[in-house]
């Protein structure tokens, strides 16, 4: 704490008034009715203005010193004050905000200065007035209001805490239920994965077995086709000999060739072709007895050929069924 002392008329109050003037205090604190009365006057001569410069020395945590200057000015012809902070113009509200936020000086609670008049007035007050004054100066009333608000907030916080605890308990139960559900789903997923792996293994085994069957059928089919080609060659030689012996056989041989091609498509056409060949063979036998032996050989070859064709068709049916089965497995 700092104390300004001195004889009467030494200017103690003027120093304090200058500080309060720069700190935006009003007329009541400065013991004047109007701000223009602060301008010095003597013998009827009045100065143009009154100026106060208040410099604060600030030191941060790094011991770096910074100077802040607040300038307050009032003219003799006006009650309006002009303020500047570091040379920049500011309003009263801006200066007070700067004092509160930067310097920690609250002008509304002037507990940092005690004036002489305030001491005299303080001594003349009653006990109740003194209590009210102390409450106002120290901010106790505001603290009581703050404490009441804090009590209210504390009650609300307790109620909210209870609700939150109930909510947390409910969420805990829900999370436990979800955890059990997730564990069940995880087990189901593992079982499904095992079933899938088992199914893939079975499919691979079935595919391998079908592939082996397919290879076996393919080998049998190749052997049958080779035998068929050999017998077809013999049959062609017999047909050529028959056509050379008798020109009349040309029409029968032509129709016989058509019947041979129809044999590869359907069994019914094959039967019709066989009947036609038998009829043609009878005509040939009645026309030329000398060709009986040759036609008999030809019939035997034809029967063998028909049997081979049926065997080939059965093998092809098995082959197609195997391919369909492989296609479905894929």
C-alpha positions as CSV (number, residue, x, y, z in Angstrom):
1,X,0.0,0.0,0.0
2,X,1.1,3.6,-0.7
3,X,0.2,6.6,1.4
4,X,0.3,10.2,0.2
5,X,1.0,12.6,3.2
6,X,1.8,16.2,3.6
7,X,0.8,19.6,5.0
8,X,-2.5,21.1,4.2
9,X,-2.5,22.8,0.7
10,X,0.5,20.8,-0.4
11,X,-1.4,19.2,-3.3
12,X,-2.1,15.7,-1.9
13,X,-5.6,15.7,-3.1
14,X,-4.6,17.1,-6.5
15,X,-2.3,14.1,-7.1
16,X,-5.0,11.7,-6.2
17,X,-7.6,13.6,-8.2
18,X,-5.2,13.4,-11.2
19,X,-4.9,9.6,-10.8
20,X,-8.6,9.2,-10.5
21,X,-9.3,11.5,-13.4
22,X,-7.0,9.3,-15.6
23,X,-8.8,6.2,-14.3
24,X,-12.2,7.5,-15.6
25,X,-13.7,8.3,-12.2
26,X,-16.6,10.7,-12.2
27,X,-17.3,14.2,-10.7
28,X,-18.3,12.9,-7.2
29,X,-15.0,11.2,-6.7
30,X,-13.1,14.3,-8.0
31,X,-15.0,16.7,-5.7
32,X,-16.3,18.8,-8.6
33,X,-19.7,19.4,-10.1
34,X,-18.4,19.7,-13.7
35,X,-15.3,18.3,-15.3
36,X,-14.3,21.7,-16.7
37,X,-13.7,22.8,-13.1
38,X,-10.6,20.7,-13.1
39,X,-8.9,23.1,-15.4
40,X,-6.6,25.5,-13.5
41,X,-7.7,29.0,-13.0
42,X,-6.1,31.9,-11.2
43,X,-7.0,35.6,-11.0
44,X,-9.8,35.2,-13.6
45,X,-7.4,33.6,-16.1
46,X,-8.4,30.0,-17.1
47,X,-6.0,27.6,-18.8
48,X,-7.1,26.0,-22.1
49,X,-7.1,22.4,-20.8
50,X,-6.0,20.0,-18.1
51,X,-4.0,16.9,-19.1
52,X,-3.0,13.9,-17.0
53,X,-0.6,11.1,-18.1
54,X,-0.6,7.9,-16.0
55,X,2.1,5.5,-16.8
56,X,2.0,1.8,-15.7
57,X,5.1,-0.4,-15.6
58,X,4.2,-4.0,-16.5
59,X,6.5,-7.0,-16.1
60,X,5.7,-10.4,-17.6
61,X,6.8,-13.9,-16.5
62,X,10.0,-13.5,-18.5
63,X,10.8,-10.2,-16.6
64,X,10.2,-8.2,-19.8
65,X,9.2,-4.7,-18.9
66,X,6.5,-2.9,-20.9
67,X,5.2,0.7,-20.3
68,X,1.6,1.6,-20.8
69,X,0.5,5.2,-20.8
70,X,-3.1,6.4,-20.3
71,X,-3.7,10.1,-21.2
72,X,-6.8,12.0,-20.0
73,X,-7.6,15.5,-21.1
74,X,-10.5,17.9,-20.5
75,X,-11.0,21.4,-22.0
76,X,-12.1,24.5,-20.2
77,X,-15.1,24.9,-22.5
78,X,-16.5,21.3,-22.3
79,X,-17.2,18.6,-19.8
80,X,-16.3,15.8,-22.2
81,X,-13.0,14.0,-21.5
82,X,-10.7,12.6,-24.1
83,X,-8.7,9.4,-23.4
84,X,-5.8,7.8,-25.2
85,X,-4.0,4.6,-24.6
86,X,-0.5,4.4,-26.1
87,X,-1.5,7.4,-28.3
88,X,-4.7,5.9,-29.6
89,X,-8.1,7.5,-28.8
90,X,-10.4,5.4,-26.6
91,X,-13.8,5.8,-25.0
92,X,-14.5,5.7,-21.3
93,X,-15.9,2.1,-21.6
94,X,-12.8,1.0,-23.6
95,X,-10.4,2.5,-21.0
96,X,-12.3,0.8,-18.1
97,X,-12.3,-2.5,-20.0
98,X,-8.6,-2.2,-20.6
99,X,-7.9,-1.4,-16.9
100,X,-10.0,-4.4,-15.8
101,X,-8.6,-6.9,-18.3
102,X,-5.0,-5.8,-18.5
103,X,-4.2,-4.1,-15.2
104,X,-6.7,-5.7,-12.9
105,X,-8.2,-2.4,-11.8
106,X,-12.0,-2.4,-11.3
107,X,-13.2,1.1,-11.3
108,X,-16.7,0.0,-10.2
109,X,-15.2,-1.4,-6.9
110,X,-12.6,1.3,-6.0
111,X,-11.0,-0.6,-3.1
112,X,-7.5,0.4,-4.2
113,X,-7.6,4.0,-3.0
114,X,-8.9,5.8,0.2
115,X,-9.6,9.5,0.0
116,X,-9.4,12.0,2.8
117,X,-13.0,12.9,2.5
118,X,-13.9,9.2,2.5
119,X,-12.1,8.7,5.8
120,X,-14.0,11.6,7.4
121,X,-17.3,10.4,6.0
122,X,-16.4,6.9,7.1
123,X,-15.8,8.0,10.7
124,X,-19.2,9.8,10.7
125,X,-21.2,6.8,9.6
126,X,-23.2,4.5,11.8
127,X,-22.5,0.8,12.3
128,X,-25.2,-0.3,9.8
129,X,-23.9,2.2,7.3
130,X,-20.4,1.1,7.8
131,X,-21.4,-2.5,7.3
132,X,-23.2,-1.6,4.1
133,X,-20.2,0.5,2.9
134,X,-17.7,-2.4,3.7
135,X,-20.0,-4.8,1.9
136,X,-20.1,-2.5,-1.1
137,X,-16.3,-1.8,-1.1
138,X,-15.2,-5.4,-0.7
139,X,-17.8,-6.7,-3.0
140,X,-19.4,-9.0,-0.4
141,X,-22.9,-8.5,-1.7
142,X,-21.8,-9.6,-5.1
143,X,-20.0,-12.5,-3.6
144,X,-23.1,-13.5,-1.7
145,X,-25.1,-13.3,-4.9
146,X,-22.4,-15.4,-6.6
147,X,-22.4,-17.9,-3.7
148,X,-26.2,-18.2,-4.0
149,X,-26.0,-18.7,-7.7
150,X,-23.3,-21.3,-7.1
151,X,-25.4,-23.1,-4.6
152,X,-28.3,-23.2,-7.1
153,X,-25.9,-24.5,-9.8
154,X,-24.5,-27.0,-7.3
155,X,-28.0,-28.4,-6.6
156,X,-28.7,-28.5,-10.3
157,X,-25.4,-30.2,-10.9
158,X,-26.2,-32.9,-8.3
159,X,-29.6,-33.5,-9.8
160,X,-28.0,-33.7,-13.3
161,X,-25.3,-36.0,-11.8
162,X,-27.9,-38.4,-10.5
163,X,-29.7,-38.4,-13.8
164,X,-26.4,-39.0,-15.5
165,X,-25.6,-41.9,-13.2
166,X,-28.9,-43.5,-14.0
167,X,-28.4,-42.9,-17.7
168,X,-24.8,-44.4,-17.4
169,X,-26.2,-47.4,-15.6
170,X,-28.8,-47.9,-18.3
171,X,-26.2,-47.5,-21.0
172,X,-23.9,-50.0,-19.2
173,X,-26.7,-52.6,-19.2
174,X,-27.3,-51.9,-22.9
175,X,-23.6,-52.2,-23.7
176,X,-23.4,-55.5,-21.8
177,X,-26.4,-56.8,-23.8
178,X,-24.7,-55.5,-27.0
179,X,-21.5,-57.2,-26.0
180,X,-23.2,-60.5,-25.5
181,X,-25.0,-60.1,-28.8
182,X,-21.7,-59.3,-30.6
183,X,-20.0,-62.3,-29.0
184,X,-22.9,-64.5,-30.2
185,X,-22.6,-63.0,-33.7
186,X,-18.8,-63.6,-33.6
187,X,-19.4,-67.3,-32.7
188,X,-21.9,-67.6,-35.5
189,X,-19.5,-66.0,-37.9
190,X,-16.7,-68.4,-36.9
191,X,-19.1,-71.4,-37.4
192,X,-20.2,-70.0,-40.8
193,X,-16.6,-69.7,-41.7
194,X,-15.8,-73.3,-40.7
195,X,-18.9,-74.5,-42.7
196,X,-17.8,-72.5,-45.7
197,X,-14.3,-74.0,-45.5
198,X,-15.7,-77.5,-45.2
199,X,-18.1,-76.9,-48.1
200,X,-15.1,-75.6,-50.3
201,X,-13.1,-78.8,-49.4
202,X,-16.1,-81.0,-50.3
203,X,-16.6,-79.1,-53.5
204,X,-12.9,-79.5,-54.4
205,X,-13.1,-83.3,-53.7
206,X,-16.2,-83.6,-55.8
207,X,-14.7,-81.5,-58.6
208,X,-11.6,-83.7,-58.6
209,X,-13.7,-86.9,-58.8
210,X,-15.9,-85.5,-61.6
211,X,-12.7,-84.4,-63.4
212,X,-11.3,-87.9,-63.2
213,X,-14.6,-89.3,-64.5
214,X,-14.6,-86.8,-67.3
215,X,-11.0,-87.8,-68.3
216,X,-12.0,-91.5,-68.3
217,X,-15.1,-90.8,-70.4
218,X,-13.0,-88.7,-72.8
219,X,-10.5,-91.6,-73.2
220,X,-13.4,-94.0,-73.9
221,X,-14.9,-91.6,-76.4
222,X,-11.6,-91.2,-78.2
223,X,-11.2,-95.0,-78.5
224,X,-14.8,-95.3,-79.7
225,X,-14.3,-92.6,-82.3
226,X,-11.1,-94.2,-83.6
227,X,-13.0,-97.6,-83.9
228,X,-15.8,-95.8,-85.6
229,X,-13.5,-94.1,-88.1
230,X,-12.0,-97.4,-88.9
231,X,-15.3,-99.1,-89.5
232,X,-16.6,-96.1,-91.4
233,X,-13.7,-96.4,-93.8
234,X,-14.5,-100.1,-94.3
235,X,-18.1,-99.2,-94.8
236,X,-17.2,-96.6,-97.4
237,X,-15.2,-99.2,-99.3
238,X,-18.2,-101.6,-99.3
239,X,-20.5,-98.8,-100.5
240,X,-18.1,-97.9,-103.4
241,X,-18.0,-101.5,-104.5
242,X,-21.8,-101.7,-104.5
243,X,-22.1,-98.5,-106.6
244,X,-19.5,-99.8,-109.1
245,X,-21.4,-103.1,-109.6
246,X,-24.7,-101.6,-110.3
247,X,-25.7,-98.2,-111.6
248,X,-29.2,-98.8,-110.2
249,X,-27.5,-98.7,-106.8
250,X,-26.6,-95.0,-107.2
251,X,-30.0,-93.8,-106.1
252,X,-30.0,-96.2,-103.2
253,X,-26.4,-95.2,-102.2
254,X,-27.4,-91.5,-102.3
255,X,-30.4,-92.1,-100.1
256,X,-28.2,-94.4,-97.9
257,X,-25.7,-91.5,-97.4
258,X,-28.5,-89.2,-96.4
259,X,-29.8,-91.8,-94.0
260,X,-26.3,-92.1,-92.5
261,X,-26.1,-88.4,-91.8
262,X,-29.6,-88.5,-90.3
263,X,-28.4,-91.3,-88.0
264,X,-26.1,-88.8,-86.2
265,X,-29.1,-86.6,-85.3
266,X,-32.0,-88.8,-84.0
267,X,-32.7,-92.5,-83.3
268,X,-36.0,-92.5,-85.2
269,X,-34.4,-91.4,-88.4
270,X,-31.8,-94.1,-87.9
271,X,-34.6,-96.7,-87.7
272,X,-36.2,-95.3,-90.9
273,X,-32.9,-95.3,-92.6
274,X,-32.3,-99.0,-91.6
275,X,-35.7,-100.0,-93.0
276,X,-35.0,-98.2,-96.2
277,X,-31.6,-99.9,-96.5
278,X,-33.3,-103.2,-95.9
279,X,-35.8,-102.5,-98.7
280,X,-33.1,-101.4,-101.0
281,X,-31.1,-104.5,-100.1
282,X,-34.1,-106.7,-101.0
283,X,-34.4,-105.0,-104.4
284,X,-30.7,-105.5,-105.0
285,X,-31.0,-109.2,-104.1
286,X,-33.9,-109.7,-106.5
287,X,-32.1,-107.7,-109.2
288,X,-28.8,-109.4,-109.0
289,X,-28.2,-112.6,-107.2
290,X,-24.5,-112.3,-107.8
291,X,-24.4,-109.4,-105.3
292,X,-26.0,-111.3,-102.5
293,X,-22.8,-112.1,-100.7
294,X,-21.6,-108.5,-101.0
295,X,-24.9,-107.1,-99.7
296,X,-24.8,-109.5,-96.8
297,X,-21.4,-108.3,-95.8
298,X,-22.6,-104.8,-96.2
299,X,-25.6,-105.5,-93.9
300,X,-23.3,-106.9,-91.2
301,X,-21.1,-103.8,-91.5
302,X,-24.1,-101.6,-91.3
303,X,-25.4,-103.3,-88.2
304,X,-22.0,-103.0,-86.5
305,X,-21.9,-99.4,-87.6
306,X,-25.3,-98.8,-86.1
307,X,-24.3,-100.4,-82.8
308,X,-21.1,-98.3,-82.7
309,X,-23.2,-95.1,-83.3
310,X,-25.5,-96.0,-80.5
311,X,-22.5,-96.6,-78.2
312,X,-21.0,-93.3,-79.3
313,X,-24.3,-91.5,-78.6
314,X,-24.5,-93.0,-75.1
315,X,-20.9,-91.9,-74.4
316,X,-21.7,-88.4,-75.7
317,X,-24.7,-88.3,-73.4
318,X,-22.5,-89.2,-70.4
319,X,-19.9,-86.6,-71.6
320,X,-22.6,-83.9,-71.7
321,X,-24.0,-84.9,-68.3
322,X,-20.5,-84.7,-66.8
323,X,-19.9,-81.3,-68.4
324,X,-23.2,-80.0,-67.0
325,X,-22.2,-81.3,-63.5
326,X,-18.8,-79.6,-63.7
327,X,-20.4,-76.4,-64.9
328,X,-22.8,-76.5,-61.9
329,X,-19.9,-77.1,-59.5
330,X,-18.1,-74.2,-60.9
